[in-house]
Amino acid sequence: MNVIEEVGKYRDYAIQMRREFHQHPELSWQETETAKRIRRELDQMGIPYEEVAGTGTIATLKGKKEHPVIGLRCDIDALPIKEIKDLPFRSEKEGVMHACGHDGHMSMLLTAAKVLAEHRDELECTVKFIFQPAEEKTNGAVKVLESGKVGKLDTVAGMHIFPMLENGTISVDPGPRYTSAAFMNIKIIGKSGHGAMPHFAVDPIYVGAKVVDALQSIASRETNAMDTVVVSICTFHSGTMANIFAETAELSGTVRTFNPKLQKELPGMIERIIKNTCEAYRASYEFDYYSDIPATINDERCSEIAAGSVKKILGEKGLVKYAGTPGGEDFSYFLEKFPGVYAFVGCRNEAKDCCYSLHHERFDLDEDALVNGAAFYVQYLLDAQEAFR
């Protein structure tokens, strides 16, 4: 099978599906209509499926042989972002947008499924198409895996449309792709009082500011300079008037690293700094550290297989290297259980105004990249069925 040619026959289908999903985005765990649309397409392809985790779908395509079992996964949820780019297929839901490319991910996996269904007699494996909800909430993958419906996979592939890479390129480097991703809420508890008489109060804003400053010492003084460590406080709320010390200040932020060992150590480091800083200024605190998803780490063998797949569909120049990036991706839970690969699929094209970062209100993708991503799914499957036989 000449994969890029076979997939190229469905370029219009891929674009049509992407635009339809883009026009009707749904937030995490609310992807009801999205799931229905995916399942209607699978029905037309004759691929049986099971519902999973409410709005998720796992479809199974059986070839001539039962093993290996190969998983192809995409995510399906949108973001609470107001779209401002005036596309003819712009979001019809005010304040909700596919600003992370999941519309493209669904389109690419459905296109791959369409091609593979037509060539099912040539397959010597079982394919599981996994349409996963709630990636943006970072708990969709866990719910899908906990269902038991994924079963045992010999290998699994996922991907992300990537505006930092030019259309026509794909990165499948071995090792870390995304950092771990944790979130935290911090409540500083002081003592309310009059703004003109701070000696009678315990100012939670002052203490909170000291906490924000002290937390930066983790990256600069407590961890190896060769490790990527990000500790960011992104919200800080306190007070109601210009002359009143509130009793509390509430902070929230995120923590990222590629290092699995350090990931386990960071919550203790952070709480120690919060505790000691609060004690120094007569305040107390509450600390909630949650959604600590692992780093997304590509299996070396699977990355090697994937690199060959990219070269087959896009040529030598299509395979590019890209250093891991401090984002979070719950596909990491799949890679903890099964050997696999996560690809960055280039979709940047400045001439088409497709050059904004993920989660940007003007995010858009060069739709020619949809064929490349779908072709990667198909080619990796074909190559992996040989490698894992």
Secondary structure in CASP SS format (residue, H / E / C, confidence):
PFRMAT SS
TARGET T0000
AUTHOR 0000-0000-0000
METHOD secondary structure of the structure
MODEL  1
M C 1.00
N C 1.00
V H 1.00
I H 1.00
E H 1.00
E H 1.00
V H 1.00
G H 1.00
K C 1.00
Y C 1.00
R H 1.00
D H 1.00
Y H 1.00
A H 1.00
I H 1.00
Q H 1.00
M H 1.00
R H 1.00
R H 1.00
E H 1.00
F H 1.00
H H 1.00
Q H 1.00
H C 1.00
P C 1.00
E C 1.00
L C 1.00
S C 1.00
W C 1.00
Q C 1.00
E C 1.00
T H 1.00
E H 1.00
T H 1.00
A H 1.00
K H 1.00
R H 1.00
I H 1.00
R H 1.00
R H 1.00
E H 1.00
L H 1.00
D H 1.00
Q H 1.00
M H 1.00
G C 1.00
I C 1.00
P C 1.00
Y E 1.00
E E 1.00
E E 1.00
V E 1.00
A C 1.00
G C 1.00
T C 1.00
G E 1.00
T E 1.00
I E 1.00
A E 1.00
T E 1.00
L E 1.00
K E 1.00
G C 1.00
K C 1.00
K C 1.00
E C 1.00
H C 1.00
P C 1.00
V E 1.00
I E 1.00
G E 1.00
L E 1.00
R E 1.00
C E 1.00
D E 1.00
I C 1.00
D C 1.00
A C 1.00
L E 1.00
P C 1.00
I C 1.00
K C 1.00
E C 1.00
I C 1.00
K C 1.00
D C 1.00
L C 1.00
P C 1.00
F C 1.00
R C 1.00
S C 1.00
E C 1.00
K C 1.00
E C 1.00
G C 1.00
V C 1.00
M E 1.00
H C 1.00
A C 1.00
C C 1.00
G C 1.00
H H 1.00
D H 1.00
G H 1.00
H H 1.00
M H 1.00
S H 1.00
M H 1.00
L H 1.00
L H 1.00
T H 1.00
A H 1.00
A H 1.00
K H 1.00
V H 1.00
L H 1.00
A H 1.00
E H 1.00
H C 1.00
R H 1.00
D H 1.00
E H 1.00
L C 1.00
E C 1.00
C C 1.00
T E 1.00
V E 1.00
K E 1.00
F E 1.00
I E 1.00
F E 1.00
Q E 1.00
P C 1.00
A C 1.00
E C 1.00
E C 1.00
K C 1.00
T C 1.00
N C 1.00
G H 1.00
A H 1.00
V H 1.00
K H 1.00
V H 1.00
L H 1.00
E H 1.00
S C 1.00
G C 1.00
K C 1.00
V C 1.00
G C 1.00
K C 1.00
L C 1.00
D C 1.00
T E 1.00
V E 1.00
A E 1.00
G E 1.00
M E 1.00
H E 1.00
I E 1.00
F E 1.00
P E 1.00
M E 1.00
L E 1.00
E E 1.00
N C 1.00
G C 1.00
T C 1.00
I E 1.00
S E 1.00
V C 1.00
D C 1.00
P C 1.00
G E 1.00
P E 1.00
R E 1.00
Y E 1.00
T C 1.00
S E 1.00
A E 1.00
A E 1.00
F E 1.00
M E 1.00
N E 1.00
I E 1.00
K E 1.00
I E 1.00
I E 1.00
G C 1.00
K E 1.00
S C 1.00
G E 1.00
H E 1.00
G C 1.00
A C 1.00
M C 1.00
P H 1.00
H H 1.00
F H 1.00
A C 1.00
V E 1.00
D C 1.00
P H 1.00
I H 1.00
Y H 1.00
V H 1.00
G H 1.00
A H 1.00
K H 1.00
V H 1.00
V H 1.00
D H 1.00
A H 1.00
L H 1.00
Q C 1.00
S H 1.00
I H 1.00
A H 1.00
S H 1.00
R H 1.00
E H 1.00
T C 1.00
N C 1.00
A C 1.00
M C 1.00
D C 1.00
T C 1.00
V E 1.00
V E 1.00
V E 1.00
S E 1.00
I E 1.00
C E 1.00
T E 1.00
F E 1.00
H E 1.00
S C 1.00
G C 1.00
T C 1.00
M C 1.00
A C 1.00
N C 1.00
I E 1.00
F E 1.00
A C 1.00
E C 1.00
T E 1.00
A E 1.00
E E 1.00
L E 1.00
S E 1.00
G E 1.00
T E 1.00
V E 1.00
R E 1.00
T E 1.00
F C 1.00
N C 1.00
P H 1.00
K H 1.00
L H 1.00
Q H 1.00
K H 1.00
E H 1.00
L H 1.00
P H 1.00
G H 1.00
M H 1.00
I H 1.00
E H 1.00
R H 1.00
I H 1.00
I H 1.00
K H 1.00
N H 1.00
T H 1.00
C H 1.00
E H 1.00
A H 1.00
Y C 1.00
R C 1.00
A C 1.00
S E 1.00
Y E 1.00
E E 1.00
F E 1.00
D E 1.00
Y E 1.00
Y E 1.00
S E 1.00
D E 1.00
I E 1.00
P C 1.00
A C 1.00
T E 1.00
I E 1.00
N E 1.00
D C 1.00
E H 1.00
R H 1.00
C H 1.00
S H 1.00
E H 1.00
I H 1.00
A H 1.00
A H 1.00
G H 1.00
S H 1.00
V H 1.00
K H 1.00
K H 1.00
I H 1.00
L H 1.00
G C 1.00
E H 1.00
K H 1.00
G H 1.00
L E 1.00
V C 1.00
K C 1.00
Y C 1.00
A C 1.00
G C 1.00
T E 1.00
P C 1.00
G C 1.00
G C 1.00
E C 1.00
D C 1.00
F C 1.00
S H 1.00
Y H 1.00
F H 1.00
L H 1.00
E H 1.00
K H 1.00
F C 1.00
P C 1.00
G E 1.00
V E 1.00
Y E 1.00
A E 1.00
F E 1.00
V E 1.00
G E 1.00
C E 1.00
R E 1.00
N E 1.00
E H 1.00
A H 1.00
K H 1.00
D C 1.00
C E 1.00
C C 1.00
Y C 1.00
S C 1.00
L C 1.00
H C 1.00
H C 1.00
E C 1.00
R C 1.00
F C 1.00
D C 1.00
L C 1.00
D C 1.00
E C 1.00
D C 1.00
A H 1.00
L H 1.00
V H 1.00
N H 1.00
G H 1.00
A H 1.00
A H 1.00
F H 1.00
Y H 1.00
V H 1.00
Q H 1.00
Y H 1.00
L H 1.00
L H 1.00
D H 1.00
A H 1.00
Q H 1.00
E H 1.00
A H 1.00
F C 1.00
R C 1.00
END
